[in-house]
Amino acid sequence: MVPSHARVVIIGGGIMGCGLAYHLAHEGWSDVVLLEKAELTSGSTWHAAGQITHSTSSFALGTCVGYNIDLYSKVLEEETGQSVTWHGCGSLRLAYTEDEMDWLYQTISVGKGLGFPMELVGPDRIRELHPFYNLEGVKAALHTPDDGHVDPAGAAFALAKGARQLGVKIIRQCRATNVTQLENGEWLVETEAGDITCEHVVNAGGTYARQMAAWSGYDLPATSMTHHYLITDTVPEFQNLDKELPVVRDDRLVSGYIRMEQKSGLIGIYEKANPNTVWEDHCPWDAEHELFEPDYDRIMPWLENAMERMPVLSELGIKRAVHGAISHPPDGNPLIGPAPGLRNYWCCCGTQIGIGWGPGLTRELARWMVHGAADINMREFDPRRFGPYADQAFQIAKAKEDYLLRHEIPFPHFNRLDARPVKPSPLYEDLKAEGAVFEEVFGHERPRWFAPEGMEPKDIYGFRRTALHDIVGAEVRAVRERAGIMDISAFTKVEVSGPDAATFLDALVPNRLPSAPGRIALSHLLTEHGRIELEMTIVRLAEDRFYLVCAAFFEQRLVDYLTFTRQGEDVAITNRSTEWGAFTLNGPRARDILAACTDSDLTNAGFKWMTAQEITVGGHPLWAFRMSYAGELGWEFHGPREAILEAFRAIKAAGGAHGLTNYGSFAMNAMRMEKGFKGAGELTNEVTLPEADVMRFVRMDKAFRGKAATEAALATPLRWVCAYLEIDGDGVSDGNGGEAVLSGGRQIGTVSSIAFGHGVGKLLAFAYLKADYAAPGSELEVVIMGESRSAKVLTAPVYDAESLLPRTDAQAEAAE
């Protein structure tokens, strides 16, 4: 019998649903109902291989993995009495090439920041740990001794038991049939056994998640892909082993993993061709413990490699073939967090490595639901990172792409090109003709850098410096010495207008609103608990009209924040992110170039710094904002797509005589680091305003959402502080983010952003440090590619510390 009401209803009884139920109860919410249509773990969980490794280059996922291994190996069984059958055999990730070696060095750099035990070992040590693997061509391996594997069903059952012990109600053999939101904001979950009304609903449906989301009008971006692992007959050479061999991850030749399964061999393969989708439109409701016939033709090249790598398996038969469906979002990262546009509808699905990632992710989701924010940066998992552009065709194409990349080297900034472009800007074709290499951000195509003729974009991938270093350096110097122009159409652009617009926004933001039309301010949006949701620029276009600009990634987050905090105010919220375009012009020659395209007064007296005007550029009216993320004299131009294109072309034509150069987001990032401007990597849901060191944008004499929590943060010792670092360069590697920061060999922080400042010739970073180590002048170390480098906490931006250049006047230029 189902209850009529609950605080939370979780739909789905796999590792994700059981994990969330367990962690919600541990966070204090026990009025939770978990519904499972069949038996617990009867979906993807039951056929999982169950491995988990500390080897990850993602700081957020690494945090989850570390927690999960502790949970499986120590905590869960002790707490519940339910066996999880933990095998702490360790792992080896092999490297055959220099690029793979660099991947391991980067992993070590991140792992040190997480306190993970790991070491790089050579062939002799690999042979000691695993005497049966063919090491021909192997340079080294990352040994993570505390890794292992777990019984997937046992782990899920233990989580379910722990949840029940704390009051969660788990109902099996009860299929949900519909989920709709009531007028009062509550959710009605219809089931075969009756209806439940709840405050929060959670989609933990695994391969059913997409069709379940459709009940509520949400096109959840996930595709079911099938994956093989095979279990051999008993291996005679394993019979007398006194301990279990480590799991071997051979990304190059096997495209997967090989380990012991009792006294047999287990081979898992992510084939690098012809990936297979199933149930694209509908997963059958009667699919329980569902497996597909093995497709040996599809996996044979990698299976043959596996047998060649592990000769002791080559003469044995296959006693079991597991070919099951796993849910893949377009980028391979799970969908953990709020569904776009739906209040209190949460996603807990799309997790292709559910056993390895699931419990840690569900702990963070539980914290998010209960406390308003997770304790790790959830940006890479937030379902709102996808918008309506991610239709089914996009989802399928990107899921296949992700599957094929599952065991490829995860190069920094690797550009996934399938199913693009989706939302090209009005400048796209012009920039493409000039060599632009684009990245996709919330569906938008934004230029990263501009390739010289004859250079292939793939030539720049690497963990160390490549030819891209000099290309980005040239773009930075062009902006610093002359002028540069960049397409910034991808920025989120939202207008808030109406009689109550000022009152509505003022109650949300910690900074003062721009006081008059034409003024510009920078501020943040917070949760009620004082954590940072996002940073945005606020432009007051009129007394009752405001224009908000923030990073492309936060488009849906901003729209939802404004929509869900509105309490009857007379305001209109208009998303102009796609219908409007934007570009920016920066550099000492910016005024001269713009003057040739407009009759407007561009002097300091006529167009002050940090103000906005509607002007005509190249015969087309648009909004011009005098501001610069590059830290130079400059303007941003925003307006309808057609006007933006023509204005851009006019500026380009006028700029020829002044050495105007295209630049992209990589150069923009390098310049913002030189200016000490914090970005999305620093301003996250993990931190408060004092921790992010952005209190200069806060006015504590006014009311704003999250003020009480901000006051509390100011009154207590800070957990960590965002510090600005200069790091010794070696001319070879400039880091990739997530690196450990040390003091006297002890880990005291982690890098959030890192880039070489080409304008100043320095390697720069932001890092979150324990507060005692964040004082200006502190001497520290940063681990880059496995090696410690000297670093120092800076007192001010290394480029134009007083920000005089953006305020440059035309008359002063003429005098020079």
N, C-alpha and C positions, 0 to 999 in steps of 0.2 A: 504494500500500500504506500503510495507516495504522499508526502505531506502537502498541505495546501499552500504553505508559504516557507520560504527560506531566504537567508541573506544572499547566498551564492548557490547557483546551480552550475555544476561542471558537467558537460556532456562529453563522455569519452573516458574509458577505463584502461588506457594504456599507461606507459611510464610517465607521460606528461600529465594526464589527468590525475593519476594517483599521486604524483609528485606535488602537484599544486594543492590537492586536498591536504596532504601531510603538512606542507609548509604554511598554508593558510591557518591551519589549526595551531601550529607552533607560533604564528604571529598574533594569535588571540581570537581569530574568527573560527568558531566551531559550528555555527549554524550554517552548515554547508551540506549540500546534497550532491553526490556524484552518481550520474546515470550511466549505465553501460548496457547496450542493447543485447549483448550476449554474455560471455564470461570475461572477467578481467584479463587483459593482455591478449585477447583473441585477434587483435589486428596486427599491425606491423611489429609491435613489441615482441610477440611470441617467437617470431623467426629472426630476431636480431642476433648478430654474432656476439655482441656484448662487450666489445673491447673499449678501453678507455686509456688515453695517454696524456702525459704532461706536455707532449710535443705539439705546441701550437704557437703561432706568431701573433695571435690576437690576445691582447691583455685581458679583455673582458671575458672571452671564452676560457682563457687560462685560469682566471679567478674561479669560474664555474667548475672547471675540471679539477682543480686542486680541492675544492670542497667535495666534489663527488667522490673522489678517491678516498678521502677521509671518511665520508659517509658509508661507502660500501665496505671498506676494510676494517672499520672500527665501530662506528656509532650505531648504524641501523640495526644490526643483528643484536647488539647488546640491549638496545632500547626496546625492541619488539619481540625478541626471541625467534623471529622468523629467519631461516637460513637464506643467505643471498649467494652462497657458494663463491666467495671471493678467491680468485687465483692471482696472487701478487707476483707474477713471473717476470715483470719488467718488459721493456721494449727496446728494439733497435730500429732506427730509421737510417737506411743506407744512402750513401752519396757516391755516385759514379763520376760526376763532373764537377768542375769548379763552381758552376752556378748552384749545384746542389749542396756543395760545401758551404757556400755563402748563405744558403737558406738555413743550414744548421747553425751557423754562427749567429745569424739574426735571431733564431729561436732561443739560443743560449742567452743572448742579450736581454730578451724579454723574460725568459725563465728566471734569470737572476733577480729581476724586479719582483717576481712572484715568490721567490724563495724556494724554487723547485730544485730537487736534486737531479742533476743531469751532467753528463760529461761527453766530450768528443773522444772516441776511441778508434784506434787503428785496426788493421786486419788481424794482427796477432791477438789482440784482446777480444775482438769479435769472435775469433775461432775458439777462444777459451769459453766464451759465453754460449756459443752455438756451434758445435763442431760439425754440423751436418749441412751447413749452407755453403754453396759454391760462391766464393768471394772473388772470382775472376773479375777484374775491372773495378772492384770496390776500393774507394780511397779511404773511407772512414764511415763511422756511424755515430748517430746521437744515441747514447745509452741513457734511458730513463728508468732507473731500477725499481721505482715504486709503482710503475704502471701494472696493468693486469686486465683481467676480464671477469665478468660476473654472470650469473644465471639471470637472464632478463626477466623471466617470469618471477623468480624468487625476489628480485629487487623490487618489482612493482607490487608484489604481494606484501612485502615488508612495509613499503610506503603506505599501502592501503591499511594494513593493520595498525600502523602508527597513527594514521588519521582517525581510524575508528576509536582507538583508545582515548583520543582527545575529543570525541563527540561527533565526528563527521558521520553522516548517514550515507552508506554506499548501497545502491540498489542495482542489482544485476537483472538480466533478462527484462529490461525495460527500455524500449526504444523511444527516443524523442522523435516527434513527428512534425513539430513546427515551433518556431520561436518568433514572437512578435512583441513590439514595444507598446505598452498601454499609454493612454493620454497622460497619466500621472508620472510617466517616466520609468515605471517598473516594467519588468519583462514577464511575459506569459510563456512558459514552456509547456507545450502540449506533449503528452506521452501516451503510450498505449495503456497505461494504468491510471490515467488521470492528469489533471493540470496542476502546475506549480507556479505560483507568482513569486518573483524574486527581485531583489535590488540589483544584483550583478549576475550576468550570464557569461559562461566561459565556453568557447569552442575549442575543445581538446579532441576533435574528431579524427585526427590522423588522415587517412586516405578519404574519409568522408567529410573533411572539414569544408571543402569548397562547396559541396552541395548543401551542407547545413547552413553555411553562411548565406546562401541564396534565399533561404526562408526569410531573412531579415533585410533583403535587398543589397547585400554586400557581395561583390565579386572578389572573393578571397583568392589571392594569387598563389596557387600551388598546383603542381602536376604530379601524378603518380608515375614514378619511374621504377623499373624492376632491376634488381641486383642479385647476382649469384654468389653463393659460397658453397663449397663442396667439402664433404668429409670423406676421407679415404678409409680403406680397410685398416686394420690394426698394423702399426709400423713395428716390425721386429726390433729395430734399433732403439725404440723408445721403451722397451719392456723393462730394462734394468736401470733406467735413469733414476737418480735419487732426488732430482728436482726438475721442475717443469722448465722447458726451454723458453727464452723470451720470445714475445711476438716480434716478427720481422715485418717491417713495412718497406717494401721495395717498390717505390713509385715509378721507377724508370722501366724495369723489365716485366714486373708482374702487374703493375698498375693496381696494387692492392696489398694484401697482407697474407702471411702464412704463420700458423701457430699450431700448437698441440691442442687436441680436443680429446681429453683422457689419453689413451695410448694411440690415437689416430692423428692424422694430419687434417688441418682445416685450411682451405685456400679460398680467399675472398678476392673477387675481381671486379674492378670498375673499368670495363672495356673502353678503349679509346676510339671506337667507331660504332656506328649504328645503334645508338642508345634506344631503349625501348620504353614507350609510354603505354599505360593501360588506363582504362576507366576515365578517359578524358572528360566525359560528360557526366558520368554517374557511376559510383561504386555500388555494386549490388548490395542491398541491405542484408542479404543472407550470406554474404562473404564472411565466413568465420574460419580462422586458421587457414586462410586461403594461400595456396602456392600454385605456381605455374610450371608447366613442363620445362625442363632445362633446355636452353638453346645453346648447344655446344658449338655450333658453327660460329655463333656471335663471339664467344669468349675463347675460342680455341687458340689463337696466337698467344694469348697471355697465359692460358693454362699450360701450353707447351713450354713457355718460358719458366713457369713455376716449377714444372717437373725437372727442367734442366738446372734450375737453381737449387732445388732440393732433390737430389738423385734418389734419396731413400724413399721418396714417394712415387717414383716414376714407374715402378713395376706393379703398383698396387691398384686394386679396383676402387671405384667410387661407390661407397655404400649408401650415401645420402646426398642428394642435390637439393639445395634450398634456393628457390628462385621466387622471391617475394617482392611486393610493392612497397615503396617508400616514398613519402611526400617530399617534393622538392620545390621551394619557392624559386623565383627567377634568378636570384643571386646566390642561392645555396644556404643563406643564413635563415635561421628559424623566424617564425612570426610570433613574437612575444610582446604583448602589450595591447593598447586600445585599438579597436577597429576604427578605421576612418569614418567620421561622420556619425558615429553611434555612441551615445553616452552609456557607460557601464557595460559595454559589450567588449569582452576581452578575448584575444587570440592566444592560444597556448598550443600551437601546432606548427606544421611545416618543418619539423625537426628531423633532418635526415640521419643525425647521429644521436638518437634519443637516449640511449643508455649512457653514452659518454658525456652528453651535454645537458640532459634533461633535468635532473634534480637541482643543479645550480641555477639553471634558468628559471625553474618554477619557484625557487626560493626568492629570486629577484622579482618575479611577477607578483608573488604574494606580498612582498614588501611594498611594491608599487600600488597594489589594490588597497592595502590596509593603511599605509602611511603616506601615500601620495607620490612616492618616488622610490625607485630602486637604489641600491647602494653601489651599483656599477653603471657605467655609461651604457645605456640601452640603445644607442643610436643605430647600431648595425642590426638590431633585432626588431625595432619598432615597426609594426605593420603599416604605419602611416608613411613609410618611406616609398610606398608605391601609391600611385593615383589611378584615376580612370583610364589613363593611357595604357595601363598594363592589362590589356584585354586577353582573351583566351589564347589567341594566336601568339601574342607576345609571351605569355606565360609558358606555353609549350616549347617555343623556340629557345627561350632562355633556360628553361629547366634542362633541356637536352644539352645545351652549351655547358651549363654548370656540371652536369654529370660527367661530361668528357674531360672537364678540368679538375675533377675531384682529386686525381693523383698526379697533377702537373705541378711544377714549381710555382708557388704563389708570389710571383714577382711584385714588388711594390708598383702600384698604379697600373697593374695589368689592365688593358683596355678590352673589354668584352664587346665584340662588334655585332653579334647576331641580333636580328630583328630591329636594326636601327637604320636610319633615324626614325624616331617616333614624333618628336615635337621640334623640328628644326626652327631656329629663330628666323626673323626676317633677313638677317645678314648671312645666313648659312651658306648660300650658294656663292656669294661674293668671297667669303672667307675660305671656303673650300678651294676655290680657284687659286687662292694665294698660298695654299699649302697648309691650311689649318688642320691640326690633328685634334679631333674632338673627344670629349668625354661626355657620358650621359649622367645627368643629375636630375632626378625626378622627371625623367622623360625628355628633358631639354638637352640639346646639343650645345655644349660650351667649349670654346677652344682652349686646349691645354697648352699648346706650343705650336710653332710654325716650322714645318720641315723644309730644309733646303732641298732644292731640286735633286732628285736621285736618291734621297735618303728614305728608307723604309721605316715606318714607325716601330716595327718589331725590333729594329736594330738597337733600340735604346733600353731594352729591358735588362735589369740587373740590380743587385743589391749594393753594388759599388758604383762609382762614377762611370758614366758612359758618355757618348757624344752629346747627349742631352744637356750635360752640365754646361758646356760652352754655348749651346743654343739658347738656353734660358739666361745665361750670363749676358749674351748679346742683347736680348730683349730688355733685361733690366737696365743695362747701360744706356740703351736708346731712350728709355723713359727718363732716366736720371739726367741725361745730357741734352736731350732734344725734346722729343714727345712721343708718346705711345697711345694707341687706341685699342680698346678691348670690348668685345661683345659681352655684356652682362645681362642679357635678356633672361637668363635662367633664374635670376633673383626672384624670390617671392615678392609679389606686389599686391597689396591688399588695401582697399580704400574703406575707411569708416566715416560715414557722413550722417547728418541728421541733427535735429535740435539738441539731442542729448549726447552727441558724439564726444564733446570735450569732457563732460562729467563722467561718462562711461570709461573713457580711457584713463582719465586722471586717477580714478579709483583703482586702476590696475597697476600702473607703472611706478617704480620707485623714484624716477627722476621727474623733474617738472616738465609738463608739456611745453612745446614751443608756444611762446606767449602771444604771438601775433602771426597773421598770414605771412608766409614767406620765410618763417624761421624753421630751423632744423635742430633736433635733439637726438641723442643716443640714449636708449634705455633698455630695460630687460623686462621679461615676464617671468613671474615666479609661481611656484606651487604655494598652497596655503602653508606648507611646512618650510618655506623659504628656499627651496632648491630652484636652480635656474632652469627654466623651460627653454628660453631662447633670448638672443640679443637682437635688437632691431633699431633701425633708423626711423624716426618719426618726422614727417614733413607736414607742416600745417599749410594746406593749400588755400583754405578760406576759414572763416570763423567757425563754420560747422562741418569742415571737411578735412580729414587727415589721411595721409598716405603712408603706409607702413611697408618698410623694405627689410627683408632678412634673407638668410641663406636659402637656396632652392630646396634643400632637404626638408626645411621646416614648413613648407607650404600648407600641408594638411594640418599640421600641429597648430599653426597660427590660426587658421580658419576655425578649427574645432575649439581652441582656447577662447576665442572671442565669442563664438556662438554659444558655448556652454556656460560662460560667465555672464552673459546678458540676462538681466533680470527684469525685463519689461521696458527697458529704456527705448526711446524712439530713435533708433539708429539703423542704418543699412550697412551691411557688410558685403562688399563687392570684391571678388577675387579677380584681379586684372593680370594675373601672372602669365597667362598665355596670350590674351588679346593685346597686351602691350609688350613692346620691346624696350631695350635699353642698351646704351653703350657709354663708355667713359673715355675721356680725353685727359691725359696727365703729362706733365713735364714742363720745363721752363719755357718752351715755345708754345704752350697750349693757348695762351691768350692771343698770340699773333695769328695762330691758325683759325681760332674761332672768330676772331674779328673780321676775317675775310668772308665769313658766311652769315653774319648777322649785323643788324644796325643797332643792337642793344649796347648800352654802356657797360663795358666789362671791367672798368677800373674798380679799385677798392671802394671808392665812394659810390659808384653806380651799382656795383654787384658785390656785396660784402661776402666774406668767407662765412660758410655755414648758413647760407641763405638760399632761397629758391625763388625763381621767377619763371613765368611763362613767356618764352621768347620765340622768335622765328629763326630757324636755322636752315639755310638753303631753301628758303621760301616756304618752310613747313613749321607750323606752331607745335611746340612741345615744351615740356617742363625741363628746366635746367637747374641742377642742384650744385652749388659751388662747394664741393667736398672732394676728398681724395683718399682712398684706401691705400694708395701708393705712397702717400706722404709728400706729394708734389703739388704745385699749382695745377688745378684741374677742375673739371666739371663732370657730372653725370647727366645724361639726357634720357628722359623717359617719355613715352607716348605711344599712340597707336602704331601698329606694325608698319603701315605704309609710310607714315611720316618719319619713323625711325630709319627706315631703309634709305629714303632720299636724303635725310640729314646726314647720315653716315657717309654716303657717297660724296656729298658736298664737302664734308670735313676731310675726307681722304684726298680729294682733288686739291684742296687748299693746302694740305699738309705736305705735299710733295716737295715743295720748295724749302721746307723746314726739317726734312729728314724724318717725317712721321713714320713710325714703324708699328706693325701689329704686335701685340703681345697676348699671352694667354694666362690661364689660372696658375701655372707653375711660377711664372715670373711675378704674378700678383702676390702669391704666397711668400716668395722670397722677400719682396719689398715690405709686406706687412710685418714680417719677422724683424726686418731692420728697424721698423718704426715701433716695434714692441706692441703691436695691436693684437689683442687676444682674439682667437677665432673659435669655431665650433668645437675644436678639440679641447679647449680650455673651459668653455662655458657650457657645462653639461648638467644633467640631472643629479650628478653625484655631489655637487658642491653648492655652497651658499655664496652670497655676494662677498662677504668678508674673506672667505677662503679663496675666491677667484681674484681677490685684490682689485675690485672694481667699485669700491665705495665712493669714488669721486663722481660716479654717475647716480648717486643715491642722495635723496633729501629726506632725512629722518624726521623733519618737522611737518611732513604731510602723511596722509593715510595712503596705503597701497596694499595690495594683496600680498600676504606673506610678511608683513611688517613685524608682527609679534615674534615670528621665528627668526627674523633678521636681528631684532633686538637681543634675542636669546643667544644667537651666534656671536654677537659682539661682546656679550657679557661673560662668555666662557672661553677657555683655551681652545684655539683652533686645532682641528685634527691635522690639517695640512694647509699649505699656502702655495699659491701659484707663483713661481719665481721665474725670472728671465735670466738665461744663462748664456755665457760665451764659452765655447768648448774648443780645446786645441784641435786643429785639423791635421789630417795626415796627407791631404791631397789625393786620397784614394777613395775613401768612403765617408759619407756625410750622415749616415744613420737613416732610419726609416720610420721612427716612432715606436713608442712602447719600451724604449731602453731603460735599463735600471740606472738609478743614480745612487752613488755610494759615498760614504764618508768613513775614511779609515777602513775600507773594505766591508763596511756594514751598509746594507741596503736601507736608504732613508727616503726614497722617492722614485718617481717614474716620469719619463719624458712624455708629454702630451703632444707636442709638435716640435719638429726639427727641420731646419733648412739652412743651406749656405746662403749668406747675404752677399751677393755679387757686387753690390754697390760699395761695400765696406771691406770685403775680403775676409769675412769672419763666419765661422760656423755658430749658429744661434739656435736656441731652443727655449721652449717653455716646459716647465716640469712642476709637478705637484710634489712638494717636499714636506717632511715633518717640520713643524713651525720653528723649532730650535735651529734648523740648518738653513733657513731661508733669508737670513739677514744679508743685506748687500755686502759684497766683498768676501762672503764665505767661499772657501776653497773646497771643491768637491771633485768627484770623478763620475764620468758617464761611460757605461759599457757599450761600445759600438762594435758590432761584428765580433763580439766575444772578447774585445780588448778594452782595457780601461784607459780613458783619456782624461786629462786634467780639465777642470771646468771651474768657472767663477760666477757667482751671482752678481748681476749687474745692477747699477743704481738707476740707469736711465736708458732710453733707446740709443742705439749706436749710430743712428742716422738722424740728423737734424733734431736733436733732443728737445729743443724749444718750439718745434713746429713752426718755424718762420717761413719755410719755403711755400707752404700752401697759401700763405697770406700775402705773397709777393704782389707788389703793385706795378702797374704798367709804367708809371713814371720812374720808379726806381730802376726798372729794367732798362729804360731808355737812357738813364744817366750812366749806367754801366757801359 
